[in-house]
Amino acid sequence: MQLSAVIRRWSGQHARAAISSLGRMRLKPAGSLMTGAAIGIALALPAAFLVAMDNLESVMQDWGGAPRASVFLDSSTESRQQTETAGQIDRLEGIGAVRLITPEEALAEYRDSSGMSDAIALLEDNPLPPVVVAELATGGGNAAIDELVTRIRELPSVDTVRLDREWLERLGAIVELGNRTTALIALLLGLTVVLVLFNTIRLDIENNRREIEITKLIGGTDGFIRRPFLYTGLWYGLAGGFIASAILAGVVMYLVPPVDRLATLYGSDFRPAGAGFAGTLTLVGSGGLLGLAGAWLAAGRRLSAIEPP
């Protein structure tokens, strides 16, 4: 037999198995839809966590450039001393750009950003201290940054030094924890999808037990009988992946307006991103693979136990 004929026969068998499995699913539309929806919800949850972590990492990359130190001076520091202290900080090795924010400038910025101009007008004294914002250009890592911050703290008129890196490190720790949590959730819900498909295919096999016994009686192999059940698991998994993608897209669209408003309040042009084309393909493909795995386990276990009378 020629190779082309073998390939045509093999592809024809798979096409018939795929079509017959779809026809079998159409006979029970409500049950098939519920199974696909359950798989979709199980896949959507870890996918949503993963998209959230990707967006959070994107925020960190946007805001996590060179670390900055906010140097708060004593409130009683005079204007000349403020300028001198800013100059001393600027001359330190490892310091990039330096900006002095006087109490008057700080109060004006706060009034413009907070919208509390009427309340601020009632203040008798300006409660805000002068601040020197210094960009740290050192490339020696955390140890060099800590040493530089210590030298800044020793300067006269310096009250407090707050390093922007600290909240970025906390945010990074949260992202790492979130990624690990997402991996655990994905593993658990992936196993849930496999178990759902295992039980679904097992029941499907039991409902067709008589047909399977007759097929084995006339010489049908386990591989031949298993094939339509594997395609059933594949269709369920792919359907669940598409449903999960739709759920995820809906969630992202629902959250875009409030996230945009929040980003605007912080002066950022950040916009939340969805799974994208590659992420959607990965989600749908993962659903299909999990469906195949569940169907393979169920078919391999049950078909070996069924023998013709």
C-alpha positions as CSV (number, residue, x, y, z in Angstrom):
1,M,0.0,0.0,0.0
2,Q,1.4,3.4,-1.0
3,L,2.2,5.9,1.7
4,S,-0.2,8.4,0.3
5,A,-3.0,5.9,0.6
6,V,-2.1,5.2,4.2
7,I,-2.1,8.9,5.0
8,R,-5.5,9.4,3.3
9,R,-6.9,6.4,5.2
10,W,-5.5,7.7,8.5
11,S,-6.7,11.3,8.0
12,G,-10.1,10.0,7.0
13,Q,-10.5,8.0,10.1
14,H,-9.5,11.0,12.3
15,A,-11.9,13.2,10.3
16,R,-14.8,10.8,10.9
17,A,-13.9,10.5,14.6
18,A,-13.8,14.2,15.0
19,I,-17.1,14.8,13.2
20,S,-18.9,11.9,15.0
21,S,-17.7,13.3,18.4
22,L,-19.1,16.7,17.5
23,G,-22.4,15.1,16.5
24,R,-22.5,13.3,19.8
25,M,-22.1,16.6,21.6
26,R,-24.9,18.2,19.6
27,L,-27.3,15.5,20.9
28,K,-26.9,17.0,24.4
29,P,-26.4,20.8,23.9
30,A,-27.3,21.8,27.4
31,G,-24.9,19.4,29.0
32,S,-22.1,20.2,26.5
33,L,-22.6,23.9,27.1
34,M,-22.5,23.5,30.9
35,T,-19.3,21.4,30.7
36,G,-17.6,23.9,28.4
37,A,-18.7,26.8,30.7
38,A,-17.3,25.0,33.8
39,I,-14.0,24.5,32.0
40,G,-14.0,28.1,30.8
41,I,-14.5,29.5,34.3
42,A,-11.8,27.2,35.7
43,L,-9.3,28.4,33.0
44,A,-10.3,32.1,33.2
45,L,-9.4,32.5,36.9
46,P,-5.7,31.7,36.6
47,A,-5.5,33.5,33.3
48,A,-7.0,36.7,34.9
49,F,-4.4,36.4,37.7
50,L,-1.6,36.1,35.1
51,V,-2.8,39.1,33.1
52,A,-3.0,41.1,36.4
53,M,0.5,40.2,37.3
54,D,1.7,41.1,33.8
55,N,0.1,44.5,34.1
56,L,1.6,45.1,37.5
57,E,5.0,44.2,36.2
58,S,4.4,46.7,33.4
59,V,3.7,49.4,35.9
60,M,6.9,48.5,37.8
61,Q,8.9,48.9,34.5
62,D,7.3,52.3,33.8
63,W,8.0,53.6,37.3
64,G,11.1,51.6,38.2
65,G,13.8,53.6,36.4
66,A,16.6,55.2,38.3
67,P,15.7,55.2,42.1
68,R,15.0,58.6,43.6
69,A,15.5,60.0,47.1
70,S,13.1,62.6,48.5
71,V,15.2,64.6,51.0
72,F,13.0,66.5,53.5
73,L,14.7,69.4,55.1
74,D,13.9,71.0,58.4
75,S,10.9,73.3,58.2
76,S,12.9,76.1,59.7
77,T,15.6,76.0,57.0
78,E,16.0,79.4,55.3
79,S,15.9,79.8,51.5
80,R,19.7,80.3,51.2
81,Q,20.4,77.2,53.3
82,Q,17.9,75.2,51.2
83,T,19.8,76.1,48.0
84,E,23.1,75.3,49.6
85,T,21.9,71.9,50.8
86,A,20.6,71.1,47.3
87,G,24.0,72.0,45.9
88,Q,25.8,69.8,48.4
89,I,23.6,66.9,47.4
90,D,24.1,67.6,43.7
91,R,27.9,67.5,44.2
92,L,27.9,64.1,45.8
93,E,29.2,61.2,43.7
94,G,26.4,59.0,42.4
95,I,23.8,61.8,42.2
96,G,22.1,62.6,38.9
97,A,19.5,65.3,38.5
98,V,18.5,67.3,41.6
99,R,15.4,69.5,42.1
100,L,14.6,71.7,45.0
101,I,10.9,72.1,45.8
102,T,10.3,75.0,48.2
103,P,7.4,75.0,50.6
104,E,5.6,77.5,48.5
105,E,6.0,75.3,45.3
106,A,5.0,72.2,47.2
107,L,1.8,73.9,48.5
108,A,0.9,75.1,45.1
109,E,1.3,71.7,43.6
110,Y,-0.8,70.1,46.3
111,R,-3.5,72.8,45.9
112,D,-3.6,72.1,42.1
113,S,-3.6,68.3,42.4
114,S,-6.0,67.9,45.4
115,G,-8.7,70.4,44.4
116,M,-8.8,71.7,48.0
117,S,-7.8,75.3,47.3
118,D,-10.5,76.7,49.5
119,A,-9.4,74.7,52.5
120,I,-5.7,75.4,51.9
121,A,-6.5,79.2,51.7
122,L,-7.7,79.0,55.4
123,L,-4.2,77.8,56.6
124,E,-2.3,80.5,58.5
125,D,1.1,78.8,58.0
126,N,2.5,76.6,55.3
127,P,2.9,73.1,57.0
128,L,5.0,71.6,54.1
129,P,8.8,71.4,54.4
130,P,11.3,72.1,51.7
131,V,12.2,68.9,49.7
132,V,15.1,68.1,47.5
133,V,14.3,65.3,45.0
134,A,17.6,63.6,43.9
135,E,17.9,61.0,41.2
136,L,20.4,58.4,42.2
137,A,22.8,57.6,39.3
138,T,24.9,55.1,41.2
139,G,25.4,51.7,39.5
140,G,26.9,49.9,42.5
141,G,23.7,48.2,43.5
142,N,21.8,48.4,46.8
143,A,24.9,48.7,49.0
144,A,26.1,51.8,47.1
145,I,22.7,53.3,47.2
146,D,22.5,52.8,51.0
147,E,25.9,54.4,51.5
148,L,24.8,57.4,49.4
149,V,21.6,57.8,51.4
150,T,23.6,57.7,54.6
151,R,25.9,60.5,53.4
152,I,22.8,62.6,52.5
153,R,21.3,62.0,56.0
154,E,24.6,63.4,57.5
155,L,24.2,66.8,55.7
156,P,23.1,69.8,57.8
157,S,19.4,70.7,57.6
158,V,18.4,67.2,56.5
159,D,15.5,65.9,58.5
160,T,14.3,62.7,56.7
161,V,15.4,60.8,53.5
162,R,12.8,58.6,51.8
163,L,13.9,56.3,49.1
164,D,11.5,55.5,46.3
165,R,13.2,52.1,45.8
166,E,11.6,50.9,49.0
167,W,8.0,50.8,47.7
168,L,9.3,49.3,44.4
169,E,10.9,46.5,46.4
170,R,7.7,45.9,48.3
171,L,5.8,45.9,45.0
172,G,8.3,43.5,43.5
173,A,7.8,41.1,46.5
174,I,4.0,41.3,46.0
175,V,4.5,40.5,42.3
176,E,6.6,37.5,43.1
177,L,4.1,36.3,45.6
178,G,1.3,36.9,43.1
179,N,3.2,34.9,40.4
180,R,3.7,32.0,42.7
181,T,0.1,32.1,43.8
182,T,-1.0,32.2,40.2
183,A,1.1,29.1,39.4
184,L,-0.5,27.2,42.2
185,I,-4.0,28.3,41.2
186,A,-3.3,27.3,37.6
187,L,-2.0,23.9,38.7
188,L,-5.0,23.2,40.9
189,L,-7.6,24.4,38.4
190,G,-5.8,22.6,35.6
191,L,-6.2,19.4,37.6
192,T,-9.8,20.3,38.1
193,V,-10.3,20.6,34.3
194,V,-8.7,17.2,33.8
195,L,-11.0,15.7,36.5
196,V,-14.1,17.3,35.0
197,L,-13.2,15.9,31.5
198,F,-12.2,12.5,33.1
199,N,-15.7,12.2,34.6
200,T,-17.5,13.5,31.5
201,I,-15.7,11.1,29.2
202,R,-16.2,8.2,31.6
203,L,-19.9,8.8,31.7
204,D,-19.9,9.1,27.9
205,I,-18.1,5.7,27.6
206,E,-20.6,4.1,30.0
207,N,-23.5,5.4,28.0
208,N,-22.0,3.9,24.8
209,R,-20.9,0.6,26.5
210,R,-23.1,-1.6,24.3
211,E,-21.8,0.0,21.1
212,I,-18.2,-0.4,22.4
213,E,-18.8,-4.1,23.2
214,I,-20.1,-4.8,19.7
215,T,-17.2,-2.9,18.1
216,K,-14.7,-5.0,20.0
217,L,-16.6,-8.1,19.1
218,I,-16.1,-7.5,15.4
219,G,-12.4,-6.6,15.8
220,G,-12.3,-2.9,16.7
221,T,-9.1,-2.0,18.6
222,D,-9.0,0.1,21.7
223,G,-7.2,2.8,19.7
224,F,-10.0,2.9,17.1
225,I,-12.7,3.1,19.8
226,R,-10.7,5.6,21.9
227,R,-10.3,8.1,19.0
228,P,-13.8,9.8,19.1
229,F,-13.7,10.1,22.9
230,L,-10.3,11.9,22.6
231,Y,-11.8,14.3,20.1
232,T,-14.7,14.9,22.5
233,G,-12.3,15.9,25.2
234,L,-10.4,18.1,22.7
235,W,-13.6,19.9,21.7
236,Y,-14.6,20.4,25.3
237,G,-11.2,21.8,26.1
238,L,-11.1,24.1,23.1
239,A,-14.6,25.4,23.8
240,G,-13.6,26.0,27.5
241,G,-10.5,27.9,26.2
242,F,-12.6,30.1,24.0
243,I,-15.1,30.8,26.8
244,A,-12.3,31.6,29.1
245,S,-10.9,34.1,26.6
246,A,-14.3,35.7,26.2
247,I,-14.6,36.0,30.0
248,L,-11.1,37.5,30.3
249,A,-11.7,40.0,27.5
250,G,-15.0,41.1,29.2
251,V,-13.3,41.5,32.6
252,V,-10.5,43.7,31.1
253,M,-13.0,45.8,29.2
254,Y,-15.0,46.3,32.4
255,L,-11.9,47.4,34.4
256,V,-10.3,49.7,31.8
257,P,-12.3,52.9,32.6
258,P,-11.6,52.9,36.4
259,V,-8.0,51.9,35.9
260,D,-7.6,54.7,33.4
261,R,-9.0,57.2,35.9
262,L,-6.7,55.9,38.6
263,A,-3.7,56.2,36.3
264,T,-4.7,59.7,35.4
265,L,-4.8,60.7,39.0
266,Y,-1.2,59.4,39.4
267,G,-0.1,61.2,36.3
268,S,0.5,58.0,34.4
269,D,-0.4,57.0,30.8
270,F,-0.7,53.3,31.8
271,R,-3.5,51.4,30.2
272,P,-4.3,47.8,31.2
273,A,-3.6,45.1,28.6
274,G,-5.4,41.9,28.0
275,A,-4.1,38.5,27.1
276,G,-3.4,39.5,23.5
277,F,-3.4,37.2,20.5
278,A,-0.6,35.0,21.7
279,G,-2.1,34.8,25.2
280,T,-5.5,33.8,23.7
281,L,-3.9,31.1,21.6
282,T,-2.0,29.8,24.7
283,L,-5.3,29.8,26.7
284,V,-7.2,27.9,24.0
285,G,-4.4,25.5,23.4
286,S,-4.0,24.8,27.1
287,G,-7.7,24.0,27.3
288,G,-7.4,21.6,24.4
289,L,-4.4,19.8,25.9
290,L,-6.1,19.5,29.3
291,G,-9.2,18.2,27.5
292,L,-7.1,15.6,25.7
293,A,-5.4,14.6,28.9
294,G,-8.6,14.0,30.8
295,A,-10.2,12.1,27.9
296,W,-7.0,10.0,27.5
297,L,-7.0,9.0,31.1
298,A,-10.7,8.2,31.2
299,A,-10.7,6.3,27.9
300,G,-7.6,4.3,28.7
301,R,-9.0,3.3,32.1
302,R,-12.5,2.4,31.1
303,L,-12.0,0.9,27.6
304,S,-9.5,-1.7,29.0
305,A,-12.2,-2.8,31.4
306,I,-14.8,-3.4,28.7
307,E,-14.8,-6.7,27.0
308,P,-17.3,-8.2,24.5
309,P,-19.8,-10.7,26.1
